[in-house]
Amino acid sequence: MSSQPNQSLIDGIRCLQYLVSSGRAIGCRELARLMGINTTRVNRLLMTMASIGLTMQDEHRRYLPGPGIHALAAQSIRGSELFSRALPRLERDAPRDIVVALGVLWEDQVIYIWHSVPGSQTTQALAGFHMLPAWQSVIGMSLLASETDEALMPRFTPEQWQNLAPHVAQQRQQGRVIWHHDDGEVSMALPVGAHHAALAFAGMWNIDDESVRTRLAELTALNATLLEA
């Protein structure tokens, strides 16, 4: 039996992830360009997934997630130990006066599993409809640090790497990222154990060093609860 990864399966899963993450109807050519693969291959993959309800076409023959995606989403949530463990604890213990986010890394993009907004009575769980480039996200910075500079540098422009590199180094050296933005915002993140996720606080404006230390201690304590069995 071959030990090589099945490229068709990899492309199919990537295709579905890009389609769902786009948040709109999307044509084969655009999706192929995003994925960096042949348009004919993307069309074949989308048609195959349409046959089992995971995709469908609109009146302009662009593709959308199909009804089968709801079953897949429910099954995925049930299978996520991190989500089932983290959600009730974040709902109960996360501070309400700042942004609190839990995210994972996918193809150098951060996808949010949970996100809260200051002053709001509601939160967004599995807010993965929205992605943020990893180099613009404190969560992304924290998670990318597990890779080597040699693996990371070719994937980012020189400007992006200039913004990313100091924070990646900070994560490796200190086990966390604290980002002082040019506009006065402070954000911080910690990896969540072996879950390939990170927990972040953001939306803290013009705070002093003592407040930064207090918030970091609060973040560390909240992160520890997500790691409890």
N, C-alpha and C positions, 0 to 999 in steps of 0.2 A: 504494500500500500504506500502511495506517495506521501511524503511528509511535507510537500510543498503546499502553501496556502491556496485555497480555491479562489482564483481571481474573480470569477464570475459572481461568486457569493459576496466577495468584498465589494465589488462594484455595485451590486444590487442594493446592499445595505447603505453604502455611501449615497447612492442615488436617492433612496427614500429619505435619508436624513437631510440632504440638501433640499429636496422638495418640501418637506415638512417645515424646515427652518426658514424657507423663503417667505412664508406668510401670505402668498398670493399665487394665482395661476401662473405657470411658467412653461415656456416652450422648450422643446428638446434641444434646440441649438444653444439657447442660453444656459440650460442646465449642463450641457456637455462642456461649454466653455468654463463654467464654474468648477467643474470636476476635472477638467483637463483630459477628457477622453473623447472618443469618436461619437459623432451625433447618431449614427446608425446604431451603435451599441446602446446608447442611452435610450433611444426609441424602443429598441427590443426589450430592454429591461423594464421600462415603464409599461409597455403593453403586457408583458408577463405578469407584472404586479397587478395590473388592472383585471386580469383574469381571475384573481383571488380577492378582489375588492380593496386592495391597498391603495390603488390610484384610480382616478377617473379623469375624463376630459370634459372641458366646457364647450360652449358653442363655437369657440375659435380654435378648437383642438389643442388648447393648452392643457397642461396637466395640473391636477389638484389631488390632495390626499383623498382617498376613497373611504367608504363607511367602515371598511375593515381596519382602518387605522385606530378606531376607537377601541376595538377589542385588543389590538396589539398594545395600545397605551395602557389599558387597564391591567393587562397581564404583566407589562413591564414594571408598573408601579408596585404590583403585588410582589414581584421578584426583587425589588430594590430594598435591601436591608437598610441602606443609608437613609432613604426617604422615609420608610416606615418608622425608623428610630428617631430621625431628626425632627420631623414635622411637629409632633406634639410638644417636644421640648422647646423648639423655637417659638411656637405659638404661646407657650407658657412663660418662657424666661427671657426672650430677646428684648432688649431695650426698645422703647417706642419713640424716643426723641431723636434718633439717628437712623440712617439706612443700615439695614442688616441683610446680608446676602450669603447664600450658600450656592456655590457653583462648581461645575466640572469643566474640564478642558476637552475640546474636540476639534481637531484639525486647526490648531492655533486660534480657536475661537472659544470664548467662555459662554457656556450655556447655564442659565440660572435655574436651579432647582427650587429655590425659595428666595423671595425678595420682599422686603417691607419698606414702606415709605413713611417718614416722620409725619405725625399728625393724622395718619389714616387709620381707620378702624378695621381695614381689611389688608390682607397680604396676598401676594401672588405665589401660590405653590406650583411647582413645576412650570415656572415662567420661561420655559425653553423656547417659546416662540421668538424671543429676542436674544440675539447674540451680540457679543462685543469682542472686537479684536483683542487677543491676549495681551498685546503690548500696551493697550490702553486701560487695562484692568488690573487692579491690585491682586485679584484672585488669579488672573493669568500669570502675573509676575511670580507669584508664590509657587504655582504649580510647574511652570516652565523650568524652575531652578533644579528640578530633578534630572534634567538633561544637561549634557555638556555644552560648552560654548561652541565647540566645533559642529555639533548637531544643530544648534539654534541659529547661528549667524547667517547661513545661506537662506534661511526662511524669512528674513526680515530685511528691510531697506536699512542703509546706514543710519538714517534719522530715527527709525523705529528702534534699532539696536542701541543707539545712544541713550534713548529714554529707558529702555528695558534693562540694559546690562547692570547698572548700579543696584537695581532692586533685586535682580537675580542673585548678585553677589551677596547682598544683605540677607536674603533668605538662606543661602548656603552657610553663611557665617554665624547668623544669629537665630535661625529657626523661625523667622517671621519677617514680614515686610511692613515697613511704615513709610508711606509715601506722602511727602509734603508737596502739594501741588502749587503751581505758580500763582493760582488765584486765591490761595489761603485755605483751601480745603485740605483736610488730613484724612487719609484712609489707611487701613491696616488689614492684614490677612494672616491667617495661620492655616497650614494644611490640616486636614481631618484624617489623621491616622493613615491607614492603608487603603482608604476609599478613593484615592485619586480625586479628591475634592478639597475645597478650601472654604473657610468661613471668614467673612469680612465685615468690618464696620466702616462706614463712609458717611459723608454728609456732615462732617465735623469741621466747623469753620473757625479759623483764627484762634485756636485753642493753645494754651501755654504748655510747657513741658510737663508740668505736674498733671494736667488734664490728660495729656497723651499717655502718661504712665498709668493713670487710673483707668482709662479706657482699654489699654492693652491688658491690664489685669482682668478687667471685666470680660474681654474677648477670650482670654485664656481660660477663664473659669467656664464660660458658656461652651467653648470648644470641648473642654474636658467632659461635659455632660453628654456630648454627642458620641464620645468614645466609650461611654459606659456600656457594659453588657446588659 
